[in-house]
Amino acid sequence: NDAGFAYNTFPAMADDGSWVLPHDEMINDELTPIYRNVFEHTPLVQFDHRVLGCTTAFSAVALSSVGLLHPAARAVITPQVRKGLIMVGGVATAQVSLGIATLVNYVPLGLAACHQMGSLVLLGSGVYLAHSMRYASPRIAATLLRKMPQVNNVHLGTSAKLVHS
């Protein structure tokens, strides 16, 4: 697919400045079954990649910001979790920046390779963050539950168990 060579403006996809193309350009009715458009029709592939990339970057930066700046979270995170949050937020920002730079410069090989490598670094950063949170101190949950009264009112049901290690 040549999605990287088409629609080389950001955030707008259309020449008139709109972010989304008209339906007749976005969906090719000749492709059957219709879901093949998501994987094979250049405008929709490009749009899907933009939406997924921006959503992932926004989510990663929001997670990092809340984890690093919220007083309740900041008081209880371990140094490893802090490092993971910084990595995820920074790498996600770099990855979306590389993606935009690759797109607007008509996919030069060096930038495209860096964008591909960035996806692996972002995946690795997410795995590191998840791993570091697994071994975080149990005091994190206890502290957060004390500082968030609305969570204390949630009924967990009979299947919920609290395991102490």
Disulfide bonds with the S-S distance in Angstrom:
none
